Amino acid sequence: MADNLPVLSDYWRKFSKRERVITVITLFCVLSLLLYQFPYAMMEKSVISLHMNIVSTEKDILDMNAQIADLQRRAAGGSSGWELTDRQNAVTFFEDVSDEARRLGVGLVAVHPTQEIDKEKYKEVSLNLDLKGRYRDLGGYFKRLEGLHRLVNVRKIRLESCPDSASVCAAQIEAVTYMSK
């Protein structure tokens, strides 16, 4: 490197004053660009990562708030577990199912109530649902149905991909709740 110094100084002296100024400005711009770009790119990745963490945390907070509200409803009702619906609350079962779908971004395409099946101590009320949504949203929806304050049994799940969109699935399920006599 020390041997190259005299060669560089001779080469530098051959430049005119104007060429030296242009070279210095160009080197300054390149160095400042490098010093700015590399830390900036790392900070940009860090900001994107933090933004993703914030979004996932906000979703977790919404899920926790829904769970807290459900637990408060259960505590206010005085029951320690699931409840059987009565005739007046059968409609609220349908509302709970559709509210959960809306909350999770699952499209409720069609609802088909079926006949009540009379058992010895209770009646089964089933509901056929046609749903449309992303695979993970549908999974979250099934999990939420499991956590409703009314006893809900999900039967006959059928999933298929939609031909009109690559990320959307269609699901047909039978949700059953139990009504007291």
Secondary structure, 3 states (H helix, E strand, C coil): CCCHHHHHHHHHHHCCHHHHHHHHHHHHHHHHHHHHHHHHHHHHHHHHHHHHHHHHHHHHHHHHHHHHHHHHHHHHHCCCCCECECCCCHHHHHHHHHHHHHHHCCEEEEEEEEEEEECCCEEEEEEEEEEEECHHHHHHHHHHHHCCCECEEEEEEEEEECCCCCCCEEEEEEEEEEEEC
